[in-house]
């Protein structure tokens, strides 16, 4: 019998590895402050140009950007 998604989450470690446990692919990103809204927004782009052709970008509020290296 297949496990429900809710049950699969219970089997993950408390601090899962994004790649090994969750299947995420980590990519390099560029963060470019915008000239709109007084620079309060940031354009987040993948450094891989192929991904740009797939519309892989987001615009977020500057306060939402965290340097994970600073959190270690």
C-alpha positions as CSV (number, residue, x, y, z in Angstrom):
1,X,0.0,0.0,0.0
2,X,1.4,3.4,-1.0
3,X,2.1,5.9,1.8
4,X,0.1,9.1,2.0
5,X,2.2,12.3,1.5
6,X,1.4,13.3,5.1
7,X,3.1,10.1,6.3
8,X,6.2,10.6,4.2
9,X,6.8,14.0,5.8
10,X,7.0,12.2,9.2
11,X,9.9,10.1,8.0
12,X,12.1,13.1,7.1
13,X,14.8,14.2,9.6
14,X,14.0,17.3,11.7
15,X,16.5,19.4,9.5
16,X,16.2,17.8,6.0
17,X,18.8,18.3,3.4
18,X,17.3,20.3,0.6
19,X,18.8,18.2,-2.2
20,X,19.0,14.6,-0.7
21,X,15.9,14.6,1.3
22,X,13.6,17.0,-0.5
23,X,14.8,16.7,-4.1
24,X,15.5,20.4,-4.6
25,X,18.2,21.5,-7.1
26,X,20.3,24.3,-5.7
27,X,21.2,27.0,-8.3
28,X,23.3,30.2,-8.2
29,X,21.2,33.4,-8.1
30,X,21.9,37.0,-8.8
31,X,20.1,39.7,-6.7
32,X,19.6,43.0,-8.5
33,X,18.0,45.9,-6.8
34,X,15.4,47.6,-8.9
35,X,15.0,51.3,-9.6
36,X,11.3,51.1,-9.0
37,X,9.7,51.7,-5.6
38,X,12.8,53.4,-4.4
39,X,14.8,50.2,-4.6
40,X,12.6,48.3,-2.2
41,X,12.2,45.4,-4.6
42,X,14.9,43.0,-5.8
43,X,15.0,41.1,-9.1
44,X,16.2,37.5,-8.5
45,X,17.7,35.8,-11.6
46,X,19.4,32.5,-12.0
47,X,23.1,32.9,-13.2
48,X,22.5,30.1,-15.8
49,X,21.2,31.9,-18.9
50,X,19.3,28.8,-20.0
51,X,17.0,29.1,-17.1
52,X,16.3,32.7,-18.0
53,X,14.8,31.5,-21.3
54,X,12.4,29.4,-19.2
55,X,11.1,32.5,-17.4
56,X,12.9,31.6,-14.2
57,X,12.9,34.8,-12.2
58,X,11.1,36.5,-9.3
59,X,10.6,40.0,-8.0
60,X,10.5,40.2,-4.2
61,X,10.6,42.8,-1.4
62,X,14.2,43.5,-0.4
63,X,13.4,42.6,3.2
64,X,12.6,39.0,2.1
65,X,16.3,38.4,1.0
66,X,18.4,36.6,3.6
67,X,22.1,35.6,3.1
68,X,22.0,32.1,4.4
69,X,25.8,32.3,5.0
70,X,25.1,34.9,7.7
71,X,22.7,32.5,9.5
72,X,25.3,29.8,10.0
